Amino acid sequence: MRECKMTEKELICVICPNGCELKALIEEGSQTVVRKISGALCEKGPAWAEQELINPMRTIASSIIVDGGDYPLVSVRTDAAIPLKSISNVMKAIKSIKVKAPVKVGDVLIREPAGTSCNIIATRHVNEVFDDSGI
């Protein structure tokens, strides 16, 4: 016979400006199952709460070192949400590379980091700086 535990969790929804105080009744066993969600003022809240409880997703914003650019760093972000548990490995991938200028907004700098289904894209322009010292 499998053993299940029913618990209630409270969450503040971040999907819309309402900031609803949600209550979720969850069954914890070999898998987490959301049985009921209450307190949502819009239809998006329950879906967000269920995902947050079962497989929380996040986006990342960071920066990557640029060689030969008019800025030393380029700001970057994920182009899709990734599982919360993947953030550390994606950040390792981001911090392990350098890119060469020029970089344009939207350039894909890392494809599918750490085996995720997102890409790391540039969110600013970094122009190439030419050394005009004649050396």
KABELPE-V607769 format. One record per backbone hydrogen bond with DSSP energy under -1.0 kcal/mol. CO is the residue of the C=O (numbers start at 0). NH is the residue of the N-H. E is the energy in kcal/mol with one decimal. If there is no record, write none. Layout:
<<CO & NH & E> <CO & NH & E>>
This chain:
<<4 & 27 & -3.3> <6 & 25 & -3.1> <8 & 23 & -3.0> <10 & 21 & -3.0> <15 & 18 & -1.1> <19 & 12 & -2.8> <21 & 10 & -2.3> <22 & 37 & -2.6> <23 & 8 & -2.6> <24 & 34 & -2.9> <24 & 35 & -1.4> <25 & 6 & -2.7> <26 & 32 & -2.4> <27 & 4 & -2.4> <32 & 26 & -3.3> <35 & 24 & -3.0> <37 & 22 & -2.4> <43 & 47 & -2.1> <44 & 48 & -2.8> <45 & 49 & -2.3> <46 & 50 & -2.1> <47 & 51 & -2.8> <48 & 52 & -2.0> <49 & 53 & -2.1> <50 & 54 & -2.7> <55 & 83 & -2.8> <57 & 81 & -3.3> <59 & 77 & -1.8> <61 & 75 & -2.5> <63 & 73 & -2.4> <64 & 98 & -2.5> <66 & 100 & -2.5> <67 & 128 & -2.6> <71 & 65 & -2.8> <73 & 63 & -2.1> <74 & 122 & -3.0> <75 & 61 & -2.2> <76 & 120 & -2.8> <81 & 57 & -2.8> <82 & 85 & -2.2> <83 & 86 & -1.3> <85 & 89 & -2.3> <86 & 90 & -2.8> <87 & 91 & -1.8> <88 & 92 & -1.7> <89 & 93 & -2.3> <90 & 94 & -2.6> <93 & 96 & -1.0> <98 & 66 & -3.0> <102 & 125 & -2.7> <103 & 106 & -2.4> <106 & 121 & -2.2> <109 & 119 & -2.9> <111 & 114 & -1.6> <112 & 115 & -2.1> <117 & 111 & -1.1> <118 & 78 & -1.8> <119 & 108 & -2.9> <119 & 109 & -1.4> <120 & 76 & -1.9> <121 & 105 & -2.6> <125 & 102 & -2.5> <126 & 69 & -2.0>>
